[in-house]
Amino acid sequence: MNVIVGNVLIGLGTFLVVLGLFGVFRFKNFYLKLLAGSKIDTVALIVITAGVAVRSGVTWFSAKALLVLAILLLVNPVVSGVLAAGKRRSEGIPGSPAVDRIEEV
Amino acid sequence: MYLTIISAILLLASVASGVVALQGRDPWARLLGYTLVSSKVTMLIIVLALATEHSFYLDIALVYIVLSYIGVLVLADYMVGQATAYAPEVGE
């Protein structure tokens, strides 16, 4: 049972990776590429790591996989935010990157 | 067999992300491609850790995540500094 659920989760994560790549190649704007790539990648990493943890059962291996998952949940959104804010700031758009004015993008 | 197919798909996906990094028109698009490649390689290492049942591969994945994080942060800081060094003041 563990093996079946883990395999389904890992396959779902790989499917999400392929979907995210499709989005990255289809969009031309940088911010849309960042949206497709980073969001889908975060979800796929979560699903694949959870699948690995489920498939190996209650062991030290799955504990380590969950540690990797915790670090990923901290790191991946920060990287996306740094990319978006840095691109925006290097274009010379004034103001805080946290302000959401959609017509500027 | 199943994990071999998954690993092959992830390897192809990382190569395609490398194409994104090579085709980028400005440094930010290339940096986005680098983050895509590093996340795909991380997934590949995690799946390989399961396939070979070596738990130290997960340590390598952990170190790789942190290194790519630091690399992206440093490169983004440097590129913002390069872009805004000689630009006129735009004000708040």
N, CA and C atoms of all chains as a GROMACS GRO file, in nm:
protein
  591
    1MET      N    1   0.082  -0.121   0.000
    1MET     CA    2   0.000   0.000   0.000
    1MET      C    3   0.085   0.126   0.000
    2ASN      N    4   0.189   0.128   0.089
    2ASN     CA    5   0.280   0.242   0.091
    2ASN      C    6   0.344   0.264  -0.044
    3VAL      N    7   0.382   0.151  -0.107
    3VAL     CA    8   0.453   0.162  -0.235
    3VAL      C    9   0.362   0.219  -0.342
    4ILE      N   10   0.234   0.175  -0.340
    4ILE     CA   11   0.140   0.224  -0.443
    4ILE      C   12   0.116   0.374  -0.426
    5VAL      N   13   0.089   0.416  -0.301
    5VAL     CA   14   0.061   0.558  -0.277
    5VAL      C   15   0.184   0.642  -0.311
    6GLY      N   16   0.302   0.595  -0.271
    6GLY     CA   17   0.424   0.668  -0.301
    6GLY      C   18   0.449   0.680  -0.450
    7ASN      N   19   0.426   0.569  -0.522
    7ASN     CA   20   0.446   0.574  -0.667
    7ASN      C   21   0.350   0.671  -0.733
    8VAL      N   22   0.223   0.672  -0.686
    8VAL     CA   23   0.126   0.765  -0.744
    8VAL      C   24   0.169   0.909  -0.718
    9LEU      N   25   0.218   0.938  -0.596
    9LEU     CA   26   0.261   1.075  -0.564
    9LEU      C   27   0.382   1.117  -0.648
   10ILE      N   28   0.477   1.025  -0.663
   10ILE     CA   29   0.596   1.059  -0.742
   10ILE      C   30   0.559   1.081  -0.888
   11GLY      N   31   0.469   0.997  -0.941
   11GLY     CA   32   0.426   1.016  -1.080
   11GLY      C   33   0.352   1.147  -1.098
   12LEU      N   34   0.269   1.184  -0.999
   12LEU     CA   35   0.197   1.311  -1.006
   12LEU      C   36   0.295   1.429  -1.006
   13GLY      N   37   0.399   1.420  -0.922
   13GLY     CA   38   0.498   1.526  -0.919
   13GLY      C   39   0.571   1.540  -1.051
   14THR      N   40   0.603   1.429  -1.114
   14THR     CA   41   0.672   1.436  -1.243
   14THR      C   42   0.581   1.494  -1.350
   15PHE      N   43   0.453   1.460  -1.344
   15PHE     CA   44   0.355   1.519  -1.438
   15PHE      C   45   0.349   1.671  -1.419
   16LEU      N   46   0.353   1.716  -1.292
   16LEU     CA   47   0.351   1.861  -1.266
   16LEU      C   48   0.476   1.929  -1.319
   17VAL      N   49   0.590   1.860  -1.310
   17VAL     CA   50   0.714   1.917  -1.366
   17VAL      C   51   0.699   1.940  -1.516
   18VAL      N   52   0.641   1.841  -1.586
   18VAL     CA   53   0.624   1.856  -1.731
   18VAL      C   54   0.528   1.970  -1.762
   19LEU      N   55   0.421   1.982  -1.683
   19LEU     CA   56   0.326   2.092  -1.703
   19LEU      C   57   0.393   2.228  -1.683
   20GLY      N   58   0.477   2.238  -1.578
   20GLY     CA   59   0.546   2.365  -1.552
   20GLY      C   60   0.641   2.401  -1.664
   21LEU      N   61   0.710   2.301  -1.720
   21LEU     CA   62   0.799   2.330  -1.832
   21LEU      C   63   0.720   2.379  -1.952
   22PHE      N   64   0.602   2.322  -1.975
   22PHE     CA   65   0.517   2.368  -2.084
   22PHE      C   66   0.482   2.516  -2.065
   23GLY      N   67   0.448   2.553  -1.942
   23GLY     CA   68   0.417   2.692  -1.914
   23GLY      C   69   0.536   2.783  -1.934
   24VAL      N   70   0.655   2.737  -1.891
   24VAL     CA   71   0.775   2.821  -1.904
   24VAL      C   72   0.808   2.845  -2.051
   25PHE      N   73   0.789   2.742  -2.134
   25PHE     CA   74   0.820   2.761  -2.276
   25PHE      C   75   0.711   2.840  -2.348
   26ARG      N   76   0.590   2.839  -2.296
   26ARG     CA   77   0.479   2.904  -2.367
   26ARG      C   78   0.475   3.055  -2.340
   27PHE      N   79   0.502   3.095  -2.215
   27PHE     CA   80   0.494   3.237  -2.182
   27PHE      C   81   0.619   3.309  -2.230
   28LYS      N   82   0.601   3.437  -2.270
   28LYS     CA   83   0.715   3.517  -2.315
   28LYS      C   84   0.758   3.617  -2.210
   29ASN      N   85   0.664   3.668  -2.128
   29ASN     CA   86   0.697   3.766  -2.025
   29ASN      C   87   0.775   3.699  -1.911
   30PHE      N   88   0.871   3.773  -1.856
   30PHE     CA   89   0.954   3.715  -1.749
   30PHE      C   90   0.872   3.679  -1.627
   31TYR      N   91   0.780   3.767  -1.589
   31TYR     CA   92   0.704   3.743  -1.465
   31TYR      C   93   0.611   3.623  -1.480
   32LEU      N   94   0.555   3.607  -1.601
   32LEU     CA   95   0.470   3.490  -1.622
   32LEU      C   96   0.551   3.362  -1.621
   33LYS      N   97   0.673   3.369  -1.680
   33LYS     CA   98   0.763   3.253  -1.674
   33LYS      C   99   0.796   3.218  -1.530
   34LEU      N  100   0.823   3.322  -1.449
   34LEU     CA  101   0.856   3.300  -1.308
   34LEU      C  102   0.738   3.237  -1.235
   35LEU      N  103   0.618   3.286  -1.266
   35LEU     CA  104   0.497   3.231  -1.204
   35LEU      C  105   0.484   3.082  -1.234
   36ALA      N  106   0.490   3.049  -1.365
   36ALA     CA  107   0.472   2.909  -1.405
   36ALA      C  108   0.583   2.822  -1.346
   37GLY      N  109   0.708   2.866  -1.361
   37GLY     CA  110   0.819   2.783  -1.318
   37GLY      C  111   0.825   2.762  -1.169
   38SER      N  112   0.822   2.872  -1.093
   38SER     CA  113   0.848   2.858  -0.949
   38SER      C  114   0.731   2.794  -0.876
   39LYS      N  115   0.610   2.831  -0.914
   39LYS     CA  116   0.494   2.775  -0.842
   39LYS      C  117   0.482   2.626  -0.865
   40ILE      N  118   0.491   2.586  -0.993
   40ILE     CA  119   0.479   2.444  -1.025
   40ILE      C  120   0.596   2.366  -0.966
   41ASP      N  121   0.716   2.427  -0.967
   41ASP     CA  122   0.831   2.356  -0.912
   41ASP      C  123   0.818   2.334  -0.763
   42THR      N  124   0.767   2.434  -0.691
   42THR     CA  125   0.749   2.416  -0.547
   42THR      C  126   0.651   2.304  -0.518
   43VAL      N  127   0.537   2.304  -0.592
   43VAL     CA  128   0.438   2.198  -0.569
   43VAL      C  129   0.495   2.061  -0.604
   44ALA      N  130   0.570   2.054  -0.716
   44ALA     CA  131   0.623   1.925  -0.758
   44ALA      C  132   0.727   1.873  -0.659
   45LEU      N  133   0.809   1.964  -0.605
   45LEU     CA  134   0.908   1.920  -0.506
   45LEU      C  135   0.838   1.869  -0.379
   46ILE      N  136   0.732   1.939  -0.338
   46ILE     CA  137   0.659   1.894  -0.219
   46ILE      C  138   0.600   1.755  -0.244
   47VAL      N  139   0.535   1.737  -0.361
   47VAL     CA  140   0.467   1.610  -0.388
   47VAL      C  141   0.567   1.496  -0.402
   48ILE      N  142   0.679   1.522  -0.472
   48ILE     CA  143   0.777   1.414  -0.492
   48ILE      C  144   0.843   1.376  -0.360
   49THR      N  145   0.879   1.476  -0.279
   49THR     CA  146   0.942   1.444  -0.150
   49THR      C  147   0.846   1.372  -0.057
   50ALA      N  148   0.718   1.414  -0.059
   50ALA     CA  149   0.618   1.343   0.022
   50ALA      C  150   0.600   1.201  -0.028
   51GLY      N  151   0.604   1.181  -0.160
   51GLY     CA  152   0.592   1.046  -0.214
   51GLY      C  153   0.709   0.958  -0.173
   52VAL      N  154   0.830   1.015  -0.174
   52VAL     CA  155   0.948   0.938  -0.130
   52VAL      C  156   0.934   0.902   0.017
   53ALA      N  157   0.886   0.997   0.099
   53ALA     CA  158   0.871   0.971   0.243
   53ALA      C  159   0.764   0.864   0.267
   54VAL      N  160   0.654   0.871   0.192
   54VAL     CA  161   0.547   0.772   0.211
   54VAL      C  162   0.595   0.635   0.167
   55ARG      N  163   0.667   0.628   0.056
   55ARG     CA  164   0.706   0.500   0.001
   55ARG      C  165   0.805   0.427   0.090
   56SER      N  166   0.891   0.502   0.163
   56SER     CA  167   0.990   0.433   0.245
   56SER      C  168   0.939   0.404   0.385
   57GLY      N  169   0.814   0.441   0.418
   57GLY     CA  170   0.758   0.403   0.548
   57GLY      C  171   0.813   0.488   0.662
   58VAL      N  172   0.793   0.441   0.786
   58VAL     CA  173   0.839   0.516   0.903
   58VAL      C  174   0.982   0.474   0.933
   59THR      N  175   1.077   0.543   0.869
   59THR     CA  176   1.219   0.512   0.888
   59THR      C  177   1.296   0.642   0.902
   60TRP      N  178   1.428   0.630   0.926
   60TRP     CA  179   1.512   0.749   0.928
   60TRP      C  180   1.522   0.811   0.790
   61PHE      N  181   1.509   0.726   0.688
   61PHE     CA  182   1.513   0.778   0.550
   61PHE      C  183   1.399   0.876   0.527
   62SER      N  184   1.278   0.839   0.570
   62SER     CA  185   1.164   0.929   0.546
   62SER      C  186   1.176   1.053   0.634
   63ALA      N  187   1.237   1.038   0.755
   63ALA     CA  188   1.258   1.157   0.838
   63ALA      C  189   1.352   1.255   0.769
   64LYS      N  190   1.456   1.201   0.707
   64LYS     CA  191   1.549   1.286   0.634
   64LYS      C  192   1.481   1.352   0.515
   65ALA      N  193   1.396   1.276   0.446
   65ALA     CA  194   1.323   1.334   0.333
   65ALA      C  195   1.232   1.447   0.379
   66LEU      N  196   1.170   1.430   0.496
   66LEU     CA  197   1.084   1.537   0.547
   66LEU      C  198   1.166   1.659   0.590
   67LEU      N  199   1.290   1.635   0.636
   67LEU     CA  200   1.379   1.749   0.667
   67LEU      C  201   1.411   1.827   0.540
   68VAL      N  202   1.440   1.753   0.430
   68VAL     CA  203   1.465   1.818   0.301
   68VAL      C  204   1.342   1.899   0.260
   69LEU      N  205   1.223   1.842   0.284
   69LEU     CA  206   1.099   1.911   0.248
   69LEU      C  207   1.082   2.040   0.327
   70ALA      N  208   1.118   2.036   0.457
   70ALA     CA  209   1.106   2.156   0.540
   70ALA      C  210   1.199   2.266   0.491
   71ILE      N  211   1.324   2.229   0.457
   71ILE     CA  212   1.418   2.329   0.405
   71ILE      C  213   1.368   2.386   0.273
   72LEU      N  214   1.310   2.299   0.189
   72LEU     CA  215   1.258   2.345   0.059
   72LEU      C  216   1.146   2.445   0.078
   73LEU      N  217   1.057   2.417   0.173
   73LEU     CA  218   0.945   2.509   0.195
   73LEU      C  219   0.993   2.645   0.242
   74LEU      N  220   1.110   2.650   0.310
   74LEU     CA  221   1.164   2.780   0.348
   74LEU      C  222   1.231   2.850   0.230
   75VAL      N  223   1.304   2.773   0.149
   75VAL     CA  224   1.397   2.833   0.054
   75VAL      C  225   1.330   2.873  -0.078
   76ASN      N  226   1.241   2.788  -0.131
   76ASN     CA  227   1.193   2.806  -0.268
   76ASN      C  228   1.113   2.935  -0.288
   77PRO      N  229   1.019   2.971  -0.200
   77PRO     CA  230   0.948   3.099  -0.219
   77PRO      C  231   1.039   3.220  -0.207
   78VAL      N  232   1.142   3.210  -0.123
   78VAL     CA  233   1.234   3.323  -0.108
   78VAL      C  234   1.309   3.347  -0.239
   79VAL      N  235   1.350   3.238  -0.305
   79VAL     CA  236   1.421   3.252  -0.432
   79VAL      C  237   1.332   3.318  -0.537
   80SER      N  238   1.205   3.276  -0.545
   80SER     CA  239   1.114   3.337  -0.642
   80SER      C  240   1.094   3.485  -0.613
   81GLY      N  241   1.077   3.519  -0.485
   81GLY     CA  242   1.057   3.658  -0.449
   81GLY      C  243   1.178   3.743  -0.480
   82VAL      N  244   1.298   3.688  -0.455
   82VAL     CA  245   1.421   3.763  -0.484
   82VAL      C  246   1.434   3.788  -0.634
   83LEU      N  247   1.399   3.688  -0.715
   83LEU     CA  248   1.408   3.707  -0.861
   83LEU      C  249   1.311   3.816  -0.908
   84ALA      N  250   1.185   3.810  -0.861
   84ALA     CA  251   1.086   3.909  -0.907
   84ALA      C  252   1.125   4.048  -0.860
   85ALA      N  253   1.163   4.063  -0.732
   85ALA     CA  254   1.197   4.195  -0.679
   85ALA      C  255   1.322   4.250  -0.745
   86GLY      N  256   1.422   4.162  -0.770
   86GLY     CA  257   1.545   4.209  -0.832
   86GLY      C  258   1.524   4.256  -0.975
   87LYS      N  259   1.444   4.180  -1.051
   87LYS     CA  260   1.415   4.222  -1.189
   87LYS      C  261   1.342   4.357  -1.190
   88ARG      N  262   1.247   4.370  -1.099
   88ARG     CA  263   1.171   4.494  -1.091
   88ARG      C  264   1.261   4.611  -1.052
   89ARG      N  265   1.350   4.588  -0.955
   89ARG     CA  266   1.435   4.697  -0.909
   89ARG      C  267   1.538   4.733  -1.015
   90SER      N  268   1.589   4.634  -1.089
   90SER     CA  269   1.690   4.665  -1.191
   90SER      C  270   1.627   4.734  -1.312
   91GLU      N  271   1.494   4.728  -1.328
   91GLU     CA  272   1.430   4.804  -1.434
   91GLU      C  273   1.406   4.949  -1.394
   92GLY      N  274   1.434   4.984  -1.268
   92GLY     CA  275   1.421   5.121  -1.226
   92GLY      C  276   1.281   5.162  -1.188
   93ILE      N  277   1.194   5.065  -1.161
   93ILE     CA  278   1.058   5.098  -1.117
   93ILE      C  279   1.065   5.140  -0.972
   94PRO      N  280   1.022   5.263  -0.937
   94PRO     CA  281   1.035   5.308  -0.799
   94PRO      C  282   0.932   5.242  -0.708
   95GLY      N  283   0.959   5.254  -0.579
   95GLY     CA  284   0.864   5.204  -0.482
   95GLY      C  285   0.901   5.065  -0.434
   96SER      N  286   0.824   5.018  -0.338
   96SER     CA  287   0.850   4.887  -0.279
   96SER      C  288   0.802   4.777  -0.373
   97PRO      N  289   0.874   4.665  -0.383
   97PRO     CA  290   0.826   4.555  -0.466
   97PRO      C  291   0.702   4.489  -0.410
   98ALA      N  292   0.669   4.518  -0.283
   98ALA     CA  293   0.552   4.454  -0.225
   98ALA      C  294   0.422   4.519  -0.270
   99VAL      N  295   0.433   4.640  -0.331
   99VAL     CA  296   0.311   4.706  -0.379
   99VAL      C  297   0.265   4.638  -0.507
  100ASP      N  298   0.139   4.603  -0.513
  100ASP     CA  299   0.088   4.525  -0.626
  100ASP      C  300   0.007   4.616  -0.717
  101ARG      N  301   0.074   4.670  -0.821
  101ARG     CA  302   0.000   4.744  -0.924
  101ARG      C  303   0.013   4.666  -1.052
  102ILE      N  304  -0.096   4.602  -1.091
  102ILE     CA  305  -0.086   4.502  -1.198
  102ILE      C  306  -0.063   4.566  -1.334
  103GLU      N  307  -0.100   4.696  -1.351
  103GLU     CA  308  -0.085   4.754  -1.484
  103GLU      C  309   0.059   4.784  -1.518
  104GLU      N  310   0.148   4.788  -1.415
  104GLU     CA  311   0.289   4.811  -1.444
  104GLU      C  312   0.355   4.688  -1.503
  105VAL      N  313   0.302   4.570  -1.472
  105VAL     CA  314   0.365   4.447  -1.520
  105VAL      C  315   0.318   4.422  -1.662
  106MET      N  316   1.217  -0.023  -1.224
  106MET     CA  317   1.182   0.016  -1.361
  106MET      C  318   1.104   0.148  -1.360
  107TYR      N  319   1.007   0.157  -1.269
  107TYR     CA  320   0.925   0.278  -1.259
  107TYR      C  321   1.010   0.398  -1.222
  108LEU      N  322   1.098   0.379  -1.121
  108LEU     CA  323   1.181   0.491  -1.078
  108LEU      C  324   1.283   0.527  -1.185
  109THR      N  325   1.323   0.430  -1.267
  109THR     CA  326   1.415   0.461  -1.377
  109THR      C  327   1.349   0.552  -1.478
  110ILE      N  328   1.221   0.523  -1.510
  110ILE     CA  329   1.148   0.608  -1.605
  110ILE      C  330   1.131   0.748  -1.548
  111ILE      N  331   1.094   0.755  -1.416
  111ILE     CA  332   1.078   0.886  -1.352
  111ILE      C  333   1.209   0.965  -1.357
  112SER      N  334   1.321   0.896  -1.329
  112SER     CA  335   1.451   0.964  -1.332
  112SER      C  336   1.484   1.014  -1.472
  113ALA      N  337   1.449   0.933  -1.575
  113ALA     CA  338   1.477   0.976  -1.712
  113ALA      C  339   1.395   1.100  -1.747
  114ILE      N  340   1.267   1.101  -1.705
  114ILE     CA  341   1.183   1.219  -1.734
  114ILE      C  342   1.240   1.342  -1.664
  115LEU      N  343   1.283   1.325  -1.537
  115LEU     CA  344   1.337   1.441  -1.464
  115LEU      C  345   1.468   1.489  -1.527
  116LEU      N  346   1.548   1.393  -1.578
  116LEU     CA  347   1.673   1.432  -1.644
  116LEU      C  348   1.644   1.512  -1.770
  117LEU      N  349   1.545   1.465  -1.850
  117LEU     CA  350   1.506   1.540  -1.970
  117LEU      C  351   1.452   1.678  -1.933
  118ALA      N  352   1.376   1.685  -1.824
  118ALA     CA  353   1.320   1.814  -1.780
  118ALA      C  354   1.432   1.909  -1.739
  119SER      N  355   1.537   1.857  -1.674
  119SER     CA  356   1.646   1.946  -1.635
  119SER      C  357   1.721   1.995  -1.757
  120VAL      N  358   1.734   1.910  -1.860
  120VAL     CA  359   1.800   1.955  -1.983
  120VAL      C  360   1.716   2.064  -2.051
  121ALA      N  361   1.583   2.045  -2.051
  121ALA     CA  362   1.495   2.147  -2.111
  121ALA      C  363   1.502   2.278  -2.034
  122SER      N  364   1.515   2.270  -1.899
  122SER     CA  365   1.532   2.392  -1.821
  122SER      C  366   1.664   2.460  -1.853
  123GLY      N  367   1.767   2.380  -1.884
  123GLY     CA  368   1.893   2.437  -1.928
  123GLY      C  369   1.878   2.512  -2.059
  124VAL      N  370   1.788   2.462  -2.147
  124VAL     CA  371   1.759   2.535  -2.271
  124VAL      C  372   1.697   2.670  -2.239
  125VAL      N  373   1.609   2.675  -2.138
  125VAL     CA  374   1.552   2.803  -2.094
  125VAL      C  375   1.662   2.898  -2.049
  126ALA      N  376   1.759   2.844  -1.974
  126ALA     CA  377   1.869   2.929  -1.926
  126ALA      C  378   1.954   2.978  -2.043
  127LEU      N  379   1.973   2.895  -2.146
  127LEU     CA  380   2.057   2.938  -2.258
  127LEU      C  381   1.986   3.037  -2.348
  128GLN      N  382   1.852   3.027  -2.360
  128GLN     CA  383   1.778   3.113  -2.450
  128GLN      C  384   1.740   3.247  -2.389
  129GLY      N  385   1.769   3.268  -2.259
  129GLY     CA  386   1.723   3.387  -2.192
  129GLY      C  387   1.775   3.514  -2.256
  130ARG      N  388   1.688   3.617  -2.264
  130ARG     CA  389   1.727   3.741  -2.333
  130ARG      C  390   1.805   3.833  -2.240
  131ASP      N  391   1.778   3.829  -2.110
  131ASP     CA  392   1.851   3.912  -2.016
  131ASP      C  393   1.900   3.824  -1.901
  132PRO      N  394   1.989   3.877  -1.817
  132PRO     CA  395   2.045   3.795  -1.708
  132PRO      C  396   1.940   3.738  -1.614
  133TRP      N  397   1.826   3.809  -1.597
  133TRP     CA  398   1.726   3.759  -1.502
  133TRP      C  399   1.660   3.635  -1.556
  134ALA      N  400   1.635   3.629  -1.689
  134ALA     CA  401   1.576   3.508  -1.747
  134ALA      C  402   1.674   3.391  -1.735
  135ARG      N  403   1.803   3.419  -1.750
  135ARG     CA  404   1.902   3.312  -1.734
  135ARG      C  405   1.910   3.264  -1.590
  136LEU      N  406   1.898   3.358  -1.496
  136LEU     CA  407   1.899   3.318  -1.354
  136LEU      C  408   1.775   3.234  -1.321
  137LEU      N  409   1.661   3.269  -1.384
  137LEU     CA  410   1.540   3.188  -1.366
  137LEU      C  411   1.562   3.046  -1.418
  138GLY      N  412   1.630   3.035  -1.534
  138GLY     CA  413   1.661   2.903  -1.587
  138GLY      C  414   1.752   2.825  -1.494
  139TYR      N  415   1.847   2.893  -1.429
  139TYR     CA  416   1.936   2.827  -1.333
  139TYR      C  417   1.857   2.771  -1.214
  140THR      N  418   1.762   2.852  -1.162
  140THR     CA  419   1.683   2.801  -1.049
  140THR      C  420   1.597   2.682  -1.092
  141LEU      N  421   1.546   2.686  -1.218
  141LEU     CA  422   1.466   2.573  -1.266
  141LEU      C  423   1.553   2.446  -1.273
  142VAL      N  424   1.674   2.461  -1.328
  142VAL     CA  425   1.764   2.345  -1.338
  142VAL      C  426   1.796   2.290  -1.200
  143SER      N  427   1.826   2.380  -1.105
  143SER     CA  428   1.868   2.331  -0.973
  143SER      C  429   1.753   2.261  -0.902
  144SER      N  430   1.628   2.311  -0.921
  144SER     CA  431   1.517   2.241  -0.855
  144SER      C  432   1.492   2.105  -0.919
  145LYS      N  433   1.507   2.095  -1.052
  145LYS     CA  434   1.489   1.965  -1.117
  145LYS      C  435   1.597   1.866  -1.074
  146VAL      N  436   1.721   1.915  -1.062
  146VAL     CA  437   1.829   1.827  -1.020
  146VAL      C  438   1.807   1.780  -0.876
  147THR      N  439   1.752   1.871  -0.792
  147THR     CA  440   1.720   1.830  -0.655
  147THR      C  441   1.617   1.717  -0.653
  148MET      N  442   1.511   1.732  -0.737
  148MET     CA  443   1.412   1.624  -0.747
  148MET      C  444   1.477   1.494  -0.792
  149LEU      N  445   1.568   1.505  -0.890
  149LEU     CA  446   1.636   1.385  -0.943
  149LEU      C  447   1.718   1.318  -0.834
  150ILE      N  448   1.789   1.397  -0.753
  150ILE     CA  449   1.871   1.339  -0.646
  150ILE      C  450   1.782   1.269  -0.543
  151ILE      N  451   1.666   1.330  -0.512
  151ILE     CA  452   1.576   1.270  -0.412
  151ILE      C  453   1.522   1.136  -0.464
  152VAL      N  454   1.483   1.132  -0.592
  152VAL     CA  455   1.433   1.007  -0.650
  152VAL      C  456   1.544   0.902  -0.656
  153LEU      N  457   1.666   0.946  -0.689
  153LEU     CA  458   1.778   0.850  -0.692
  153LEU      C  459   1.810   0.796  -0.553
  154ALA      N  460   1.792   0.879  -0.450
  154ALA     CA  461   1.813   0.831  -0.313
  154ALA      C  462   1.715   0.719  -0.281
  155LEU      N  463   1.591   0.733  -0.330
  155LEU     CA  464   1.493   0.627  -0.307
  155LEU      C  465   1.527   0.503  -0.389
  156ALA      N  466   1.571   0.522  -0.514
  156ALA     CA  467   1.595   0.408  -0.602
  156ALA      C  468   1.714   0.326  -0.557
  157THR      N  469   1.821   0.394  -0.510
  157THR     CA  470   1.940   0.321  -0.469
  157THR      C  471   1.940   0.289  -0.320
  158GLU      N  472   1.842   0.344  -0.245
  158GLU     CA  473   1.830   0.322  -0.100
  158GLU      C  474   1.956   0.363  -0.025
  159HIS      N  475   2.020   0.470  -0.074
  159HIS     CA  476   2.132   0.530  -0.001
  159HIS      C  477   2.083   0.660   0.059
  160SER      N  478   2.079   0.668   0.192
  160SER     CA  479   2.019   0.787   0.251
  160SER      C  480   2.114   0.906   0.248
  161PHE      N  481   2.244   0.883   0.219
  161PHE     CA  482   2.331   1.001   0.216
  161PHE      C  483   2.308   1.084   0.092
  162TYR      N  484   2.238   1.031  -0.009
  162TYR     CA  485   2.202   1.115  -0.123
  162TYR      C  486   2.112   1.230  -0.079
  163LEU      N  487   2.031   1.206   0.024
  163LEU     CA  488   1.944   1.313   0.073
  163LEU      C  489   2.026   1.426   0.136
  164ASP      N  490   2.139   1.389   0.198
  164ASP     CA  491   2.229   1.494   0.250
  164ASP      C  492   2.283   1.579   0.137
  165ILE      N  493   2.317   1.510   0.025
  165ILE     CA  494   2.367   1.585  -0.091
  165ILE      C  495   2.258   1.679  -0.143
  166ALA      N  496   2.132   1.631  -0.145
  166ALA     CA  497   2.022   1.716  -0.190
  166ALA      C  498   2.008   1.838  -0.099
  167LEU      N  499   2.022   1.816   0.032
  167LEU     CA  500   2.010   1.926   0.128
  167LEU      C  501   2.117   2.032   0.104
  168VAL      N  502   2.242   1.985   0.087
  168VAL     CA  503   2.352   2.078   0.064
  168VAL      C  504   2.332   2.151  -0.069
  169TYR      N  505   2.281   2.080  -0.168
  169TYR     CA  506   2.262   2.141  -0.300
  169TYR      C  507   2.155   2.249  -0.295
  170ILE      N  508   2.048   2.225  -0.218
  170ILE     CA  509   1.943   2.327  -0.203
  170ILE      C  510   2.000   2.454  -0.143
  171VAL      N  511   2.077   2.437  -0.035
  171VAL     CA  512   2.130   2.556   0.034
  171VAL      C  513   2.229   2.630  -0.055
  172LEU      N  514   2.313   2.555  -0.130
  172LEU     CA  515   2.411   2.620  -0.216
  172LEU      C  516   2.344   2.696  -0.329
  173SER      N  517   2.240   2.639  -0.389
  173SER     CA  518   2.173   2.710  -0.498
  173SER      C  519   2.101   2.833  -0.445
  174TYR      N  520   2.047   2.823  -0.323
  174TYR     CA  521   1.982   2.938  -0.259
  174TYR      C  522   2.080   3.053  -0.241
  175ILE      N  523   2.198   3.021  -0.185
  175ILE     CA  524   2.297   3.126  -0.162
  175ILE      C  525   2.345   3.184  -0.295
  176GLY      N  526   2.364   3.097  -0.395
  176GLY     CA  527   2.410   3.144  -0.526
  176GLY      C  528   2.312   3.240  -0.589
  177VAL      N  529   2.182   3.206  -0.584
  177VAL     CA  530   2.082   3.294  -0.645
  177VAL      C  531   2.077   3.427  -0.571
  178LEU      N  532   2.084   3.422  -0.437
  178LEU     CA  533   2.078   3.547  -0.361
  178LEU      C  534   2.196   3.638  -0.395
  179VAL      N  535   2.316   3.581  -0.400
  179VAL     CA  536   2.435   3.662  -0.426
  179VAL      C  537   2.431   3.718  -0.568
  180LEU      N  538   2.394   3.634  -0.665
  180LEU     CA  539   2.389   3.681  -0.803
  180LEU      C  540   2.283   3.789  -0.822
  181ALA      N  541   2.167   3.774  -0.756
  181ALA     CA  542   2.061   3.875  -0.770
  181ALA      C  543   2.106   4.008  -0.711
  182ASP      N  544   2.173   4.002  -0.596
  182ASP     CA  545   2.223   4.124  -0.533
  182ASP      C  546   2.325   4.193  -0.624
  183TYR      N  547   2.416   4.113  -0.682
  183TYR     CA  548   2.518   4.169  -0.770
  183TYR      C  549   2.454   4.231  -0.893
  184MET      N  550   2.353   4.165  -0.951
  184MET     CA  551   2.294   4.215  -1.074
  184MET      C  552   2.212   4.341  -1.049
  185VAL      N  553   2.145   4.349  -0.934
  185VAL     CA  554   2.075   4.474  -0.899
  185VAL      C  555   2.175   4.587  -0.884
  186GLY      N  556   2.289   4.560  -0.820
  186GLY     CA  557   2.391   4.662  -0.804
  186GLY      C  558   2.446   4.709  -0.937
  187GLN      N  559   2.469   4.614  -1.031
  187GLN     CA  560   2.517   4.649  -1.164
  187GLN      C  561   2.416   4.736  -1.239
  188ALA      N  562   2.286   4.701  -1.225
  188ALA     CA  563   2.184   4.771  -1.304
  188ALA      C  564   2.158   4.911  -1.251
  189THR      N  565   2.174   4.931  -1.120
  189THR     CA  566   2.138   5.059  -1.062
  189THR      C  567   2.258   5.144  -1.025
  190ALA      N  568   2.381   5.102  -1.064
  190ALA     CA  569   2.500   5.173  -1.018
  190ALA      C  570   2.509   5.313  -1.080
  191TYR      N  571   2.487   5.322  -1.213
  191TYR     CA  572   2.504   5.449  -1.282
  191TYR      C  573   2.371   5.508  -1.327
  192ALA      N  574   2.261   5.455  -1.281
  192ALA     CA  575   2.130   5.506  -1.323
  192ALA      C  576   2.100   5.634  -1.246
  193PRO      N  577   2.024   5.725  -1.304
  193PRO     CA  578   1.986   5.845  -1.229
  193PRO      C  579   1.893   5.810  -1.115
  194GLU      N  580   1.889   5.898  -1.018
  194GLU     CA  581   1.804   5.874  -0.901
  194GLU      C  582   1.657   5.878  -0.942
  195VAL      N  583   1.584   5.775  -0.905
  195VAL     CA  584   1.443   5.772  -0.941
  195VAL      C  585   1.355   5.812  -0.824
  196GLY      N  586   1.410   5.814  -0.704
  196GLY     CA  587   1.333   5.859  -0.589
  196GLY      C  588   1.236   5.752  -0.541
  197GLU      N  589   1.175   5.781  -0.429
  197GLU     CA  590   1.083   5.682  -0.370
  197GLU      C  591   0.944   5.695  -0.431
   0.00000   0.00000   0.00000
